[in-house]
Amino acid sequence: MSARTRLFVFAITAPVIAFALVGALLGQVWARETPYANLRVFEEAVSLIANNYVEEVNLSKVMRGAMGGLAEGLDPDSAYLPPEAVREVDAGNGAGPADIGVTLTRQYYLRVIATRDGSPAARAGLRAGDYLRVIGERPTREMSVWEGMRLLRGEPGSTVGLLVIRGNAADPHPVEVTRELPATPVVSGRLIGADVGYLRIPTFAGSVPTAVSTRVAELVKAGASRLVVDVRDVADGPLDAGIATARLFVASGTLAHKETKGAGREAVSAGGRAPIDQPVVVLVNRGTSGASELFAAALAGNKRAELVGERTHGRAGLQRMVRLNDGSAMLITNAWYLTPGGEPIHQKGLTPAHTVEVPDVEFGAPPPETDPILDKGLELVRARR
């Protein structure tokens, strides 16, 4: 390796080395050989590219790809933010107040976790599991979730083009969606039959516990003696809102465990008073994510409710931004929640006690006339005492 190449390699790998050493005690680092061995391999790979690739290489671009790969190898919510993105964050420059109403994850391309009730994305036919192959004119193969969510935002009334892949379809579907100012869906409820209250929690943003308490009181007054709570395709809202809502249903015990890097594990307890004591069944699916998963896990883990439907998404982490020396940053998951029994949720999801298979729907086809998950939930809750 030439002296010039060695100097260049050192300059571009310095942020990686600095990040690898953050939080490590000096004695522990010197005692370990593995991190240094990995960094030597990384330096060797960069040198190989610089000296052997057929044309002149933009090593800064290569390094950005490598840093993105480091973050992507952790989980879909972790991301590498280049210096220009960090400057936008510091300046408070938002991408626009309007959105299309989706929550994204990464799986080869960007993928839809869920669409918000009544949102432009929901009206356009997008649903959980759809891949967004292109946003605007930009392919999403190497795009972070953070960047994809920003691209979907803009001014009210502006449009964004998407190339959507559903299931094993060979041909992607072009879709144009108009951005709208996000409206918080309301918690709703209705009676099914004489004594079953159906409660839809469409989001965990806003004053959800108060709204849930009010709706359940109305259902009970109307004659509901048991409840079906629907949190399917609910992926937004702060995680602690899911726990706060669970306290309405669970009077005592552990609702979750919070595990933080460097701080260990902390039990999150119930509040000691639960105004809602009717038998409950909770409906979940692959779009149930984040706060809705914590809510479902708290009720199921305390034997307060049975879960019915599909395996949930598995997204229960909290991120923090760690700055690097060159002005870039890593968005890192540094804490996550576990079930009341201490089982992982993040990247694992919750397996319902009663799994219900739901048939796939062709893109553009009308929704099915039947709801097998709701039907199973009604069967179970009517059998509960």
Secondary structure, DSSP 8 states (H G I E B T S, - for coil): --HHHHHHHHHHHHHHHHHHHTT--HHHHHH-SHHHHHHHHHHHHHHHHHHHSSS---HHHHHHHHHHHHHHTT-TT-EEE-HHHHHHHHHT--S-SBB--EEEEESSSEEEEEE-TT-HHHHTT--TT-EEEEETTEE-TT--HHHHHHHT-BSTT-EEEEEEE-TT-SS-EEEEEE-B-------EEEEETTTEEEEE---SSSSHHHHHHHHHHHHHHHT-SEEEEE-TT---S-HHHHHHHHTTT--SSEEEEEEETTTEEEEEE--S--S--S-EEEEE-TT--THHHHHHHHHHHTTSEEEEES------EEEEEEE-TTS-EEEEEEEEEE-TTS-B-TTT----SEE-------TT----S--HHHHHHHHHHHH--
